[in-house]
Every structure is written in C-alpha cells, then in structure tokens.
Amino acid sequence: MPYLTVEDLPPSIQAHLPLHAREIYLGAFNSAWTQYADRGPEQRESTAHRVAWAAVKRKYEKSGDRWIPRESG
C-alpha cells in the first residue's frame, strides 16, 4: 500500500536513509504502486520497493554504513 509520509516507511528505511533519500523513496514507491496496479498484491509491492530503491541509488550511494549524496559531474 502507498505510504502517506516518510514516517510511515518501514523502520529499516527510516533507520538507514537520510531524510531526502526517504523522500525520494516515498515518491518513487507511491508512483510505482500506482503504475503497477494491474499486478498481484505481492508482486506490486515488491516491484514498488525495487523501483524506490533504484530511485534512491541514482542520487545516493552507500559509504560504509551511511548513505551519502552522489557527486554530480
């Protein structure tokens, strides 16, 4: 199901991603949730999570145990 706010995201997401990355995750997840409405519930949710992680990884990268903004350039 779509998330209303970043506070509604799963605890593992909240604990590891900075606020901006959580906002990206939220927007991408909710958009994918709508886009893939024709899929079964489990496939729809897993696809939306994969899309959301891909969106985060375009702007952030993991450095050690932290997620940091990617350098543009």
MODELLER restraints for C-alpha pairs under 7 A, 6 or more apart:
rsr = mdl.restraints
at = mdl.atoms
rsr.add(forms.Gaussian(group=physical.xy_distance, feature=features.Distance(at['CA:2:A'], at['CA:30:A']), mean=5.11, stdev=0.5))
rsr.add(forms.Gaussian(group=physical.xy_distance, feature=features.Distance(at['CA:2:A'], at['CA:33:A']), mean=6.53, stdev=0.5))
rsr.add(forms.Gaussian(group=physical.xy_distance, feature=features.Distance(at['CA:3:A'], at['CA:9:A']), mean=6.42, stdev=0.5))
rsr.add(forms.Gaussian(group=physical.xy_distance, feature=features.Distance(at['CA:3:A'], at['CA:26:A']), mean=6.66, stdev=0.5))
rsr.add(forms.Gaussian(group=physical.xy_distance, feature=features.Distance(at['CA:3:A'], at['CA:30:A']), mean=6.73, stdev=0.5))
rsr.add(forms.Gaussian(group=physical.xy_distance, feature=features.Distance(at['CA:6:A'], at['CA:22:A']), mean=6.13, stdev=0.5))
rsr.add(forms.Gaussian(group=physical.xy_distance, feature=features.Distance(at['CA:6:A'], at['CA:23:A']), mean=6.33, stdev=0.5))
rsr.add(forms.Gaussian(group=physical.xy_distance, feature=features.Distance(at['CA:6:A'], at['CA:26:A']), mean=6.39, stdev=0.5))
rsr.add(forms.Gaussian(group=physical.xy_distance, feature=features.Distance(at['CA:16:A'], at['CA:66:A']), mean=6.96, stdev=0.5))
rsr.add(forms.Gaussian(group=physical.xy_distance, feature=features.Distance(at['CA:17:A'], at['CA:67:A']), mean=6.11, stdev=0.5))
rsr.add(forms.Gaussian(group=physical.xy_distance, feature=features.Distance(at['CA:21:A'], at['CA:56:A']), mean=5.83, stdev=0.5))
rsr.add(forms.Gaussian(group=physical.xy_distance, feature=features.Distance(at['CA:24:A'], at['CA:55:A']), mean=6.72, stdev=0.5))
rsr.add(forms.Gaussian(group=physical.xy_distance, feature=features.Distance(at['CA:24:A'], at['CA:56:A']), mean=6.07, stdev=0.5))
rsr.add(forms.Gaussian(group=physical.xy_distance, feature=features.Distance(at['CA:25:A'], at['CA:52:A']), mean=4.75, stdev=0.5))
rsr.add(forms.Gaussian(group=physical.xy_distance, feature=features.Distance(at['CA:25:A'], at['CA:53:A']), mean=6.53, stdev=0.5))
rsr.add(forms.Gaussian(group=physical.xy_distance, feature=features.Distance(at['CA:25:A'], at['CA:55:A']), mean=6.74, stdev=0.5))
rsr.add(forms.Gaussian(group=physical.xy_distance, feature=features.Distance(at['CA:25:A'], at['CA:56:A']), mean=6.02, stdev=0.5))
rsr.add(forms.Gaussian(group=physical.xy_distance, feature=features.Distance(at['CA:28:A'], at['CA:51:A']), mean=6.49, stdev=0.5))
rsr.add(forms.Gaussian(group=physical.xy_distance, feature=features.Distance(at['CA:28:A'], at['CA:52:A']), mean=4.76, stdev=0.5))
rsr.add(forms.Gaussian(group=physical.xy_distance, feature=features.Distance(at['CA:28:A'], at['CA:55:A']), mean=6.54, stdev=0.5))
rsr.add(forms.Gaussian(group=physical.xy_distance, feature=features.Distance(at['CA:29:A'], at['CA:48:A']), mean=4.93, stdev=0.5))
rsr.add(forms.Gaussian(group=physical.xy_distance, feature=features.Distance(at['CA:29:A'], at['CA:49:A']), mean=5.96, stdev=0.5))
rsr.add(forms.Gaussian(group=physical.xy_distance, feature=features.Distance(at['CA:29:A'], at['CA:51:A']), mean=6.54, stdev=0.5))
rsr.add(forms.Gaussian(group=physical.xy_distance, feature=features.Distance(at['CA:29:A'], at['CA:52:A']), mean=4.84, stdev=0.5))
rsr.add(forms.Gaussian(group=physical.xy_distance, feature=features.Distance(at['CA:32:A'], at['CA:48:A']), mean=4.95, stdev=0.5))
rsr.add(forms.Gaussian(group=physical.xy_distance, feature=features.Distance(at['CA:32:A'], at['CA:51:A']), mean=6.69, stdev=0.5))
rsr.add(forms.Gaussian(group=physical.xy_distance, feature=features.Distance(at['CA:33:A'], at['CA:44:A']), mean=6.49, stdev=0.5))
rsr.add(forms.Gaussian(group=physical.xy_distance, feature=features.Distance(at['CA:33:A'], at['CA:45:A']), mean=6.88, stdev=0.5))
rsr.add(forms.Gaussian(group=physical.xy_distance, feature=features.Distance(at['CA:33:A'], at['CA:48:A']), mean=5.47, stdev=0.5))
rsr.add(forms.Gaussian(group=physical.xy_distance, feature=features.Distance(at['CA:36:A'], at['CA:44:A']), mean=5.91, stdev=0.5))
rsr.add(forms.Gaussian(group=physical.xy_distance, feature=features.Distance(at['CA:37:A'], at['CA:44:A']), mean=6.77, stdev=0.5))
rsr.add(forms.Gaussian(group=physical.xy_distance, feature=features.Distance(at['CA:59:A'], at['CA:69:A']), mean=5.88, stdev=0.5))
rsr.add(forms.Gaussian(group=physical.xy_distance, feature=features.Distance(at['CA:59:A'], at['CA:70:A']), mean=5.49, stdev=0.5))
rsr.add(forms.Gaussian(group=physical.xy_distance, feature=features.Distance(at['CA:60:A'], at['CA:67:A']), mean=6.06, stdev=0.5))
rsr.add(forms.Gaussian(group=physical.xy_distance, feature=features.Distance(at['CA:60:A'], at['CA:68:A']), mean=5.34, stdev=0.5))
rsr.add(forms.Gaussian(group=physical.xy_distance, feature=features.Distance(at['CA:60:A'], at['CA:69:A']), mean=4.33, stdev=0.5))
rsr.add(forms.Gaussian(group=physical.xy_distance, feature=features.Distance(at['CA:60:A'], at['CA:70:A']), mean=4.94, stdev=0.5))
rsr.add(forms.Gaussian(group=physical.xy_distance, feature=features.Distance(at['CA:61:A'], at['CA:67:A']), mean=5.43, stdev=0.5))
rsr.add(forms.Gaussian(group=physical.xy_distance, feature=features.Distance(at['CA:61:A'], at['CA:68:A']), mean=5.51, stdev=0.5))
rsr.add(forms.Gaussian(group=physical.xy_distance, feature=features.Distance(at['CA:61:A'], at['CA:69:A']), mean=6.33, stdev=0.5))
rsr.add(forms.Gaussian(group=physical.xy_distance, feature=features.Distance(at['CA:61:A'], at['CA:70:A']), mean=5.91, stdev=0.5))
rsr.add(forms.Gaussian(group=physical.xy_distance, feature=features.Distance(at['CA:62:A'], at['CA:68:A']), mean=6.20, stdev=0.5))
